[in-house]
Amino acid sequence: MYIIFPIIALLFNILVLGASIYRVIISENKINEISIAVLNIIIAVNLVYIIIQNIKSIIKILKNNININEAVIGNNKIYSFIYIYGIYSFIFSFIAPIVMVFLKNK
């Protein structure tokens, strides 16, 4: 369960990422399509990181013969991606609209 759900989410995210990249290619490179594609890439990297951390935890549990009730799957490093999401939000909320205004005027 700790590996299956992130893998299903990653597969769905890859599908959405493909559609987002297709929309960026066929559109006029509007900021909305680009921001969605970048967000999907960040989410995919985060899901891969979660899957790797869960696999490492399960291997550690199996090697050390830890009781399943005392086992801890994952770790707190997974929450470090909140800073990346914050940086993404700042860039596409404040910086990208300003850049697009200057690019439109040229």
C-alpha positions as CSV (number, residue, x, y, z in Angstrom):
1,M,0.0,0.0,0.0
2,Y,2.9,2.4,0.8
3,I,4.4,1.8,-2.6
4,I,1.3,1.0,-4.7
5,F,-0.5,4.3,-4.2
6,P,2.5,6.5,-5.1
7,I,3.1,4.4,-8.2
8,I,-0.5,4.8,-9.3
9,A,-0.3,8.5,-8.7
10,L,3.0,8.7,-10.6
11,L,1.5,6.9,-13.6
12,F,-1.5,9.2,-13.6
13,N,0.9,12.2,-13.3
14,I,2.9,11.0,-16.3
15,L,-0.3,10.9,-18.3
16,V,-1.2,14.4,-17.3
17,L,2.3,15.6,-17.9
18,G,2.2,14.2,-21.4
19,A,-1.0,16.1,-22.0
20,S,0.4,19.3,-20.5
21,I,3.6,19.1,-22.7
22,Y,1.4,18.5,-25.8
23,R,-0.6,21.6,-24.9
24,V,2.6,23.6,-24.5
25,I,3.8,22.4,-27.9
26,I,0.6,23.2,-29.8
27,S,-0.2,26.5,-28.1
28,E,1.5,29.8,-28.2
29,N,3.5,28.9,-25.1
30,K,1.1,30.7,-22.8
31,I,2.1,30.9,-19.1
32,N,-0.8,28.8,-17.9
33,E,0.3,25.7,-19.9
34,I,3.9,26.2,-19.0
35,S,3.1,26.5,-15.3
36,I,1.0,23.3,-15.3
37,A,3.8,21.4,-17.1
38,V,6.4,22.6,-14.6
39,L,4.1,21.7,-11.7
40,N,3.6,18.2,-13.0
41,I,7.3,17.7,-13.3
42,I,7.8,18.8,-9.7
43,I,5.0,16.5,-8.6
44,A,6.5,13.6,-10.5
45,V,9.9,14.2,-8.9
46,N,8.3,14.3,-5.5
47,L,6.4,11.1,-6.1
48,V,9.6,9.3,-7.2
49,Y,11.3,10.6,-4.1
50,I,8.5,9.2,-1.9
51,I,8.6,5.9,-3.6
52,I,12.3,5.6,-3.1
53,Q,12.1,6.5,0.6
54,N,9.3,4.0,1.2
55,I,11.3,1.2,-0.5
56,K,14.3,2.1,1.6
57,S,12.2,1.9,4.7
58,I,10.6,-1.4,3.8
59,I,14.1,-2.9,3.1
60,K,15.3,-1.6,6.4
61,I,12.3,-3.2,8.2
62,L,12.9,-6.5,6.4
63,K,16.7,-6.6,7.1
64,N,16.3,-5.7,10.8
65,N,13.3,-8.0,11.5
66,I,11.4,-5.1,13.0
67,N,7.9,-5.7,14.3
68,I,5.4,-4.3,11.8
69,N,3.5,-2.4,14.5
70,E,6.8,-0.6,15.4
71,A,7.8,0.1,11.8
72,V,8.0,3.6,10.4
73,I,7.5,3.9,6.7
74,G,9.0,6.9,5.0
75,N,10.7,9.8,6.9
76,N,10.3,13.5,7.5
77,K,12.5,14.4,4.5
78,I,9.5,13.9,2.3
79,Y,8.1,17.2,3.7
80,S,11.2,19.1,2.4
81,F,9.4,19.4,-1.0
82,I,7.1,22.0,0.6
83,Y,9.8,24.6,0.0
84,I,10.1,23.7,-3.7
85,Y,6.3,24.1,-4.0
86,G,6.5,27.5,-2.3
87,I,9.3,28.6,-4.6
88,Y,7.2,27.4,-7.6
89,S,4.2,29.3,-6.3
90,F,6.1,32.5,-5.8
91,I,7.7,32.4,-9.3
92,F,4.5,31.7,-11.2
93,S,2.4,34.0,-9.0
94,F,4.6,37.1,-9.0
95,I,7.6,36.9,-11.3
96,A,6.1,35.1,-14.4
97,P,3.2,37.7,-14.9
98,I,5.7,40.5,-14.8
99,V,7.9,38.8,-17.3
100,M,5.0,38.1,-19.6
101,V,3.9,41.8,-19.5
102,F,7.4,42.8,-20.7
103,L,7.5,40.1,-23.3
104,K,4.0,41.1,-24.7
105,N,5.1,44.7,-25.1
106,K,8.0,43.7,-27.4
